[in-house]
Amino acid sequence: MNIASAAAEAAGSAGIVDPNIASSVSSSAAAIGKAAETVTPEQEYYIGRAVAGNILENYKVFDSAKAQKYLNEICNTVSINSDRPVLYKNYRVAILDTDEVNAFATSGGHIMVSRGLISCAHSEDELAAVLAHEISHIQLRHSIKAIRSSRATDAVLKTAGAALTVSVNSGELAGIVAGFDDTVNDIVSTMVNSGYSKKQEYEADENALLLLKAAGYDPNAMRSMLELLKEKEKGQTTGFSKTHPSPEARMENLKGKYEKYSDDEARLIRTGRFERIKEFL
């Protein structure tokens, strides 16, 4: 049973809504949830773009074509070796012009990384770890899953409210849940104020290790990046510390999951490229 159906049944049991109407609402919610399973790649992209647009209202985009190109090259290297190398309009990384340490990923391939987070990294591998984590959120469809839950729950609440005075037919129900505006706002609020769930953050970390290895990066860079974030975020209440589990909790979750290998030659190339791009920040 999904959240929306459970909410409807609970409302009926509590006497808030007539049990017969609650049963109908529960069935409608199940149908809505099933329909949401068919979100297309195009819809994912445009929903994600709307969410990203809302986030960008709070940040300026960092004006450095070279830094932007560099981040997107790393992103392409990681994504091209993954199970979802191509999206509707592919992956795109924007750099947020802020000292705040933070990053966001929305459905359809939109990734935003702060200048402050980039400056924390000591190597290209560590930047790749950050991007692999955000790419994982997209590939695991965490944003879409949140939209599904929000849309279905909102539909039940609105339908239950209407049911207090009128009988809602299928056409009216379709009209009630047709728009995405409120859902987009809810997702923006979740991402900026609380972030994805702890379970989803752990899933993104674990998947990031696989992406790093497949792309030829060192998965252990995830651990070293988390160590850097641990030091950076002492006493902080914004950015990653607000939207992610603590670096300590994330490192504990990844214990025993790192896969080590040698890539000295490739690392020398990446290190030189990384040091050159730092000059533009």
N, C-alpha and C positions, 0 to 999 in steps of 0.2 A: 504494500500500500504506500502511495506517495504522501508527501507532507500535506498537500492540499486536500486529498481525500480524508486523511486522518482528522484534519481541522474541521471539515464538514461534519463528520460523524460525531466528533466531540461536541460541536455546537448543537447537534440534534439531541445527544444524550443529556446535555446540560439544560435543555429546554429553551435555549436561545432561539432556535429555529425549529419549526414544526418537523418532526422526524421524517415525514414523507418528503418534505422539501429538501431536508438535509441529505436524504438518500439520493435524490435527483441531482443535487449539487455535487455530491461525492462522485457520482457517475460522470457528470460533466467534467469534473476536475481530472478524472482519469483519462477522459478523451483528450482534454487539453494537453496533459502530460505526454500522451502518445503522439499528438500532433507536433509537439515541440521536438520530438526525437528526429523529425525530418528537416531540421534546420539545414539549409543548403550552404555550401561554401560561400556563395555570393552573399547570403544573409549574414553569415558569420563575419564576413569582411565589413559589411556596412554597419552592423551592430557594433563591431569593434572600433570602427572609425568614429562612430558617434561617441562612444565612451572615451576614446583617445582625445577627441576634440574637446570634450568637457574637461579632461585632465589638463590639457594644454592651455585652458583659460587661466590656470593658476601658475603656469610656468612659462618663461621665455625659452625659445629654442636657441641653443648655443650656435653662434655663427662661425663655423669653421668647416669648410667643405672637405678639407683633408682629414680632419678628425672623424667627420661623419662617414666618409668613404672607408676609412680604416675600420671603424666599428662594423659597418655593413659587410666588409670583406670577411671579418671574423665570423659574423652571423651566418653568412653564406657558407663558409667552410664547415661550420657546425651543422647547419640544417641540411646541406646537400648530402651528407652522409647518414641522415636519419631515415626513419620510416615514413616521414611526411616531408620530403624535400621540396615539394612544390605546393603552394596554396593558390587560391583564386588570383591574388595579386602579389603573391610572395611575401617574404618577411622584410620588414623595414625598421631600421633603428633610427631614432631621433635622440639627440643629446639635449638634456634639460640644463639650462644655464643657471645652476644653483649649487651652492656649497653643500646643500642637504644631501645626505647619503641615502639614495633611494632608486628604485626601478619599478616599472610597471609593464605588464604585458596584457593586451586585450585580444579578443578573438580575431581571427583573420590575418594575424601576422604583425600587429602593431606593437613595437617594443620601444620603451622610453627609458633611458638610463641617465642619471644625473652626472654632471661634471664632477661633483663631489665624490661620487662612488668610483668613477674612473680614476680619479686622483689617488684613491686608496690603494689601487692595485700596484703590485711591484713587477708584474710580468704580463705578457700577452696571454699566457695560459690562465692566469687569474681572471683577466677580462673575459676570456672564453668561458670560464666557469660561471661567471655572472650571466652571460648571454645564454648559455646552455640551460641554466635554471629558468630563465624567462621563456625561452623557446619551449621548454618542457610544459610550462603552464598552457601554452597555446596548443601544443600537440596533444596534451591530455584533456583539452577542451574544458578547463576549469571555469573559464568565464561563461561559456555557454551553459554549463551545468548550473551555475548560479542564476543565470537568466531563466532557465527552465523552472527552477524552484520558485523564484520570485514571481514569475508570470502566473504560474498555477496557483500559488498561495493568494496572490492579489485577486485573481479571478474568483476564488472561493469567497473571500471577504466581501467583495463587491456584490456577488450574487446573493450571499447570505443577507446582506443589508437590504437589497432589493426585495428579497423574499419576505421580509417583515411586512411589506405593504402590497406587493403584487406577485403574481405568478410569472416567473421569468421563462419565456419560451426560448427555443434554441437560437432563433434569430437575434433576440435581444442579448443573449449570452455572447454570441459571436461579436456583437457590437461592443459589448463591455470590455472584451479582452483583445480587441483588434490592435490597439496602439502599443508601441514599445517605449514611448517617451518616459513614463514613470519608471519602467524597468531599467532603462539606461541610467537614469538618475540614481536609482538604488544601487546599481553596480558601481557607478563612480564613487558613491558614498562609501560603499564597502571597501573598495580598493584603496581609497585615500585614507579612510579613518581606521579600518581594522585589518584590511588585507584578506587574502584567501584563508581558508581554514588551516589549522595546524597540519591536519592530515594531507591536505593538498600541497602545502609547502614541503612536507617530507617527501611526498611522491615526486615533486619537481626536482628536489635534490638528488634523489636516487636515480631518476631518469637522466639527469644531467651527467652523472658519472658515465653512463653508457654512451651518451652523445659525445662526450669529450674523448673517450677511448676510440670511438669509431672515426672521429675527425683527426686523430693523431695528436691530440693534446694530452697532457698529463692529468688524469683524474684527481691526483693528489693536490692539484691546484685549488680544488674546491675546499679542501681542509685548510690550506694556507690562507685563502681568501676569507674564510670564516674566522680564522685567528686574527686577521687584520681588522675585520669588522668588530670583533670582540673588543679590541683595544680602542677602536675609533668611537664606539658607541657607549662607552662608560659614562653614565650620567645623562645620556641622551633620551629624549622622550618623543622625538620626531623621526621621520624617515623610516629606515628598516626596523628600528627598535619598536616602532608603533605598528607596523604592518606585517612583521614576520616574527616567528618564534625566535628566541634568543639564539645567538651563534653557538652557545654552549649546548643548548638542546638539539640544535641541528647537527653539531659534530657528534654528539652522543648517538643520535639516530643513525649516523653513517658509519659508526664503528664497525670494522670488519668488512665493509663493503667497497673499500678502495681497491683498485687493481693497479699494481705497479708495473712499469715497463720502462725501458731506456730509450730516449729519443734525443740524445745529445746534439746531433747534427742539426735536426729540425729546430731544436731549442735555440741554438746560436742564431739562426736566421730570424726567428720570431723575436728574440731579445733585441737584436739590432733594429728591427722594424718598430718595435715597441718604444725604444728609447728615442728614436727620431720623432715619433708622433707626439711624445710628451712635450716636445718643444713648442707645440702649437696650443697647448692648454694654458 
